[in-house]
Amino acid sequence: MNNFTAFMERKILPLAMKIEGNDYLSAIKDGFIRIMPFLIIGSFFLLVANLPIPGYSEFIIRHFGEKFISQLNYVLDATYSVMALLVVISTSISLAKRWKLNEISCALISLVSFLIVTPYKLPQENGAVISDVIPTFALGAQGLFLALIITVTSVRLYRLFNHPRLTISMPDSVPPAVANSFSSLIPSFLIVLLFWLARMLFEVTPFGTAQEMIFKVLQAPMMQLGNTLPSQMVAEFFVSFFWFFGLHGDSIVTAIMGPIWRSLTLENMQAMKQGLPPVNIITQQFRDVFLICGGTGFTLAMLLVMLFRAKSKRMREIAKLASPAAIFNINEPIIFGVPIALNPLLFIPFIIVPVVLCVITYSAMAFGWLPLTSGLEIPWTTPIFISGFLICGWKGMLFQAINLAVAMTIYYPFVMTLDKQYLRDENEQEENIVNQDEVVLEYKEGLRNES
């Protein structure tokens, strides 16, 4: 164990710290976090249109008319269906903040660059082409990776071209808004020119567009790889592993896997919107709803073992203090209070539990025992059972209960072993206090006898 820990500290942790501190990956992560409210709003309307209750659709049609469900999709179209546009704006702002650039200018030039390489035509099945329209697939799941690539490239070029020799300086008497627009004129022109040339280049390739090339060469293979059980098991292992060493494992791993999970989620949502069954097992909700209840490592199970079986004061008090946060899937009080971090005894269950639950949940969905996630975006702080019902109906709640029981079974022997250790320490401490009190009493009694 010590050799394994030393190896990981020497080889893996430096890489993890580089990933966590990487400007591009951090900006992408922050970009997705910033647009989360809009995705949740869109998911609310998706939920209203597809609440997992038998007979619900008939009830809606009978009381609100047949058009009402399609009208609910108006908000969905303005959020999920144009996620790539939201990501362009949000990520460019995050990256501009890190590099201390003009945020508005970076957001606008990134958006313009993305639209330059986006085809304004929609191919039809009969071979005809509708011109002067932007297909939503280019702004949704299929365009997401290209949006990220163009965003980081545009902002990086803006930083490169934002040189005194390439900027137009205006007198101090000119309003700041006007001065900023002129200062970004030449850098923006150069960036637009480069992306225009890039689009012209793609048009002479077999792919035809940048979207098609990125999707076929990069995005589709990554999504296929990310939609597998082994890839998710590896991701869950490293999330827990980094947390064990005190690093924010979710931030490190989701900086890489987040765009893949979001793209898979978006595909499920679009299928559901069209009245088709979801197609992907691995999604963001697969993880949030079934693998990390109570926080990373499914520590809600550990908390319940502590609450109902622990005898040491330390365990019981930590469990009581951590309970309110754990209801909303926040587990830092447990990770650093028990602690789990750098505690060799809890390393094994903290690593094993999410991997085991990943295998169980994936198998249940693959065999049809549990519905695939609907693509509905709910806050990761949604409590257990509520989240399961919203995503997969009553079967989701039942399976969360099964996962909870499995996790408690794995955590139980390790938690009780640690509890016994804490209890022995507390008893020894109390005995020392009693002995000290007896010594003090004997000393005082001796002083009285001498007087």
URDAUR-V936714 format. One record per helix or strand of 3 or more residues. SS is the DSSP state (@ for helix, = for strand). FROM is the first residue (numbers start at 1). TO is the last residue. If there is no record, write none. Layout:
BEGIN
ss,from,to
SS,FROM,TO
SS,FROM,TO
END
This chain:
BEGIN
ss,from,to
@,2,21
@,23,49
@,56,64
@,68,99
@,103,116
=,121,123
=,129,131
@,136,139
@,144,161
@,164,166
@,176,183
@,185,203
@,210,226
@,229,244
@,249,273
@,284,290
@,299,309
@,313,327
@,332,337
@,344,366
@,386,450
END
